[in-house]
């Protein structure tokens, strides 16, 4: 366990893959929005593989609130988010997709939801009644279908689990992250399903503003490949949870340890 050296209320992880054209502008906008908050914060930009000059562009933003970290080989969004979380210092830790599809000003509302509901997790939701979204109709249908699927598998009473912004109480992540395996697009479901199984039931949705551009890291690559891989990984989470009981404390000796993803525990 590592003692905390600098107190932060909020840590926001931004996973980045092949975003050299937009990451500097994106990051500056995020900083403006977070600077309006009345709490200490940090932004951790995780470069998910050295495929372009994203790291160089991100480092053009000079701020004591920003850290740019990463690794050479692309591992997927889920791995990048967990990598950033492992380096975070916040009492509340979340992530926001790169690309500005989702406006960073939703973070303020999500923090308010934490206070109102005394939440364990706040999930940004495209289907919240107060959300303002511009999103292709076909994707809306697929999103609805996937959420029905997720509810049947895991009992999660959420209208949307896949929007690229979420906040977690640190103590939840300290319990959940060592158990996780998914490195790519179903990692949202794995965190939520495992947290729910472990008794963290105060999971609530908050409205977001989304203007779909296809620029976010979650939409990079072949769309249908991503959909099929997400479904496969979701079923794998179900198998590990319901059949193998992998996520339960009794299976702790089987959990895979990755030193790069070792989540630091805050003391004091």
N, C-alpha and C positions, 0 to 999 in steps of 0.2 A: 504494500500500500504506500502511496506517495502523499506526503503532506502538501496541502495547497499552498502555493507561494504567492498568489495574487488573486484576491477575491473578485469574482465576476458573477453578476446575477444571471446574465444571459450569454449563451454561446450559440452562434449560428454557423452551421457548416454549409459551405457551398461546393458541391462536387462539380468538377469541370473536366470535360473531355472534348477536345477539338473546338475550343471556343475563343481562339485567338482574335477573331474579328470583333467580338462583342464583350469579352470579359472585363476589360478596363471600364467601359461605360456602365456595364451592369453593376460592377462593384462600387463605383462612385455613387450610383443611385441608391444602392442598398445602404451605404454609409450615411447618406443624407437622411434617409428615413429612420434609421436606427438612432441617429444622433438626436432626434426629436424625443426619444424616450428619456424618462427620468431615472434610468438605471444604468449601472456599468455594464458594458457588453464587449464581446470580442467576435470577430468574424474570422473563421478559419477556411481558407480557400484550399481545396484539395485537388491537385492536378493528377488526374487518373491516367497516368501514362504520358510519356514524352513524345506524343504524336505530332505536335506542332509547337508554336511559340506561346501557348497559353500562359505558361509560368512567367515568361518575360513580360508579357502584357499586364498580367495581374500585379506584378511587382512595381509597375509604374505608379500604382496608387500607394502613396506614402502616408501611413497612418499607424499610430501606436495601437489602434484597435484591430489591425489586420495582420494575420499571419498567412503566408503562402507556403504550403508544404506539398509533398507528393512523392512519387516513386516512378521508376522508369517504365514498367510494363502495365498496360491497361488491365484492370481486374473487374471493372463493372461498378455501377453506381452504388450498389449496396456496400461493397467493400470500401469505396471512397468515403461514404458517409460515416461508416464505423471507424475508419482510420482517423477522420477528423474528430469524432467523438472521443476517441482514445486520447487525444491531445487537448481536450477542452478543459476549462476551469469553471464553467458556469453551474449554478444551482438548477437552472433550466437550460436544457440543451436541445437544439432543434436543427432542422436543415431546410434549405430553400434551394429549389432548382435554379441553376444558371439559365440565362436567356431572357429574363424579364417577362416571360409569359405570365407569371404570377407576380403581382405588385408587392414589393417589400413592405408597403404600409399596412399590410394585413397583420404583421407581427404585433403591432400595438393592440389591436383588437383581440388577438389570440392570448396575449398576456393578461388582458382584462378577464377573459374567460377563465384563465387559471385561478384568478382571485375569486370570481363569482362562484365557481363550481368546486373550488378546492380540488382541482383535477390532478389526476396522475398523468394523463396525456390529452393534448388538444390536437385534433386533426382538422386541417384545412379541407373544406368540402365544397366541391363544385355544385352539389345538389342541396346545399343549405338554402332555405327560402330567401335569405338576404344576400346571397352571392350574386355577383354581377359577372356573367361569363359570355364570351363569344367563342363557341366551340362547335366543331362540325357535328351535324346531326347523327351521322353514322357512329362517331365516337361516343356520343351520349348514349346511344342504344347499347353499345358494347360495354360501357361503364356500368349501366344499370344491370345488364346480364351478369357481369362479373361480380357485382356486389350481392346479387341474389345467391350466386354460387358460393361466395365467401360466407354469407350468413348461414347457409345450410351446413357448410363444413365446420365452422368454428363458433357459431352462435354470436358473432359480432353484430350488434344492432346499430350499424352505421350505414349511411346512405352513400358514402364515398370514402374509400381508403387509399386511393392512388394519386390524389393531388400532391404536387411536389412541395408541400410545406407542412411541417409538423413540429410540435414542441413536446418534450418529455421532461418529467421530473427526474432529476439526476439519480435519485435513489432507485427509481424504476430501471434505468439503464444499467446501474451497477449490478442489479439482480439478473436482468434479461440478457445483456450483450454476451456474456461468456458462453451462453448456450447456443448462439446463432450460427448458421451455416451458409445461408443464401448470400451470394455476393452481387447479384444483379437486380432484376426488376421486381421480384416478389419479396424483397427484404422488408418492405412496408408491412405486408401481411404477416411475415414471420415475427417481427417485433410485436405487432398488435396482438396476434393470436397467442404468443407465448406470455406476454404481459397479462392478458385476460385469464389465461389458464393458471397463472401464479397468484391470482387474486387481486390484480390491479384493475378494478372494474370502473373506476371513475374516468372513463374515456368519453370525451364530448367533441362535437363538431363545431366549427366556427366558420363564418362566411369568408369568402375570398373574392378577389377581383382577378379574372383571368381573361386574357386576350390571346387566343391560340395563334402562335406564329410558326410552331414547329422548330423553334430554336433551342428549346431546353434540352438538357442532357438526356432526359428520359426518352426523347423522340429521335435521338441519333441512331443511324443504322437502319436496317430493314424492318419496317413496321410489323409485318406479319411474323417475322422471326421472333421479334420481341413479344408479341402476343402469345405465340405458342410456347415460348420459353417461360413466360410468366405463369401460364396455366400449368405447365409441367412442374415448375418449382412450387407452385401452390399445392398441388397434389402431393409433392414430396414432403412439404411441411405437415400436411394432414397425416401422411403415413408415419412420419417420425413421432408426431404427437399422439395419435390414437392407437397405433399398432406397436411401435417400438418403445413408446414412453420415453423417448430420448431426452426431452426437455425437462423431465421431472428430476428432483433432487437425487433420487435413487440411482440415476444414470450419470452422475457427475463425473465419475472416473472415465466415461466415454467421450466427454466433451473435448473438442479439438482446440488446443491452445495455440494461438498465434501471437507472438510477442508484439507484433506491430499493432495488433488490435486490442491489446491488454488495457482495459478501461481503468483509469486511475480512480481510486476512491478518495474522496475529499474528507479530511478529518479536521475538526475544529473550525 
